[in-house]
């Protein structure tokens, strides 16, 4: 599971108010937030465009068979690239573990490090641009009673939320 630590020191009252509203909007464990890896919003490889699963990917799978739109022949996904599989509450972000190159049809077989936690049907979306995982607060100590103020640090710990 992915985890995220958010922190900062508000310099203005308006910033403190926005942070408080954001934390309150999570409603403790009730709501999730979709976040992407800010240091890696897009793959280092050259593959772009619309991507879907070419066939069903079963829970536990560590290989994805991906189809792309035309014009992606010989394009690449590189080890370390992040992809988002599916959408809604079962979406999952995975890391590519070996360089892969698309065939003449733009299809590419990709090895991933984390086994899939759910089944994903053929034609499920595959996101390369800012793939998002869902996160929830790790503890209620981060919760609503905390109100950031100017010059005082705040922190929020989030853990990936995944469901079957």
N, C-alpha and C positions, 0 to 999 in steps of 0.2 A: 504494500500500500504506500502511496505517496503521502507526504506530510508537508505542511507549509507553516512557516512562522512569519507573521506580519508584525511589524513594530514601527514606531516612529515617535517623534516629538512634535506636537502641533505648535506652530508659531503664531497662529491667529485664532480667534474665537470661532470664526466661521469653519476653519479646518477641524477644530475640536468638536463642533456641532455635527459636522458631516461624519466624522469617525464614530461618534456616539450613535447616530442614526443607523449607520451601517451595522454596527455590532448589535443594536437592538433588532434590526431587520432579520438577523439570523434566528431570533427567538430561541436562544439556547441551542438545543439539539434539533429543533423543529425544522429549520430550513437549511438548504444547501446553497453553496455558491460554486459556480463553474469557473475554474481558473486554468490558464495555460502557463507553461514554463516561460517566464519572461526572458530568460537567457537563451532560449532556443525556440523561438516562435515558428520557425520553418525548418524543413530538413536541410542538411548540408548537401545532400544529393540533388540531382537536377530534375527529378520527377515532380510534375505539377499537374494541374487540371483535375477534373472530376475522377474520383476513384470509388470503386465499390468492391465488395467481396465477390469473387468469381464463383465461389461455391460456399456451401454452408461451412462455418468454422465452429467446431464443437468445443464445449467446455474442456479445458485442459490442453487445447491445441497450442503448439509453439511454432507453427508455420501458417502463414496467411497466403492465400491465392488471390491476388488483386488484379482487377481489370481497370484500365484507364481509358480515357477518351483517345481518339486518334491523335497522332503526332507525338506520342510518347515513346516510340521505339528507341531503344538504346539509352533511354534515360535511366537514372540511378536513384536508389535509396542507399544510404551509407550507414554502417554500424554507428549507433548512437542516435540516429534520427528518431523522432517521436511521431507516432501516428495515433489518431483517435478512431476507435472502432465503435460503430453503432451510435445511438443517440438516446435521449431521455434518461431514465434512472439506471439503465444497465450499461451506459457507455463506459468505455475503458480506454485509458491511454497506455500504449505499449512502446517499448524501445526496440528498435531494429538491432540485431546482434551480429549481422554479417552483411557486407556489401552485396547488393543485388542489382541486376541490370534487366530492364524490360526487353522482351522479345520483339519480333517485328510487328506483332499485333498490339503492343503496348501492355501486354500482360506481364506480371512480375510475381515471383514467389519469394516471400520474405520470411526470414527466421526472426522470431521475437523472443525476448528474454523472460517475460512474465507470462505464464500460461493463462489462457483466457479463463475468466471466472464464470462466464455464461456462454450459452450457445448463441451464435449470430447467424442469421439466415443469409442465403445467397442474396446478393444485391444490397446488403446492408452498407450504409455509407462508411467510407474511410476518409478521415480528415487529415490533411497534411499541414494546413495553415492554422496555427494556433490551436492544436488539439486540446480539448478541455477535459479535465477530470472534475468530478463533483466532490466537494469538501463540506464537512460539518465541524463545528466547534469540538475540541477535545474535552474541555471541562467547562462547567458553568462558572468557574472562577473568572473566566473571560467574559462573563455575561453582562446582562443588562444593568446591573448595579454599578458597573465600572463606567465612569464618565471622564474621558480625557480632558485635561485642562492645559492651558498654554504653558509650555516649558516643562511639562511632566511627561515622561515616557509612558507609552502604552504598548501592549503586546497582545497578540491573538494567536493561539495555536489551533491549527486545523488539521484534520486527518481525512484522507480519502474515504468517501462513502460509496460503497458498492453493494448491490443487491442482486439476488438471484432472479 
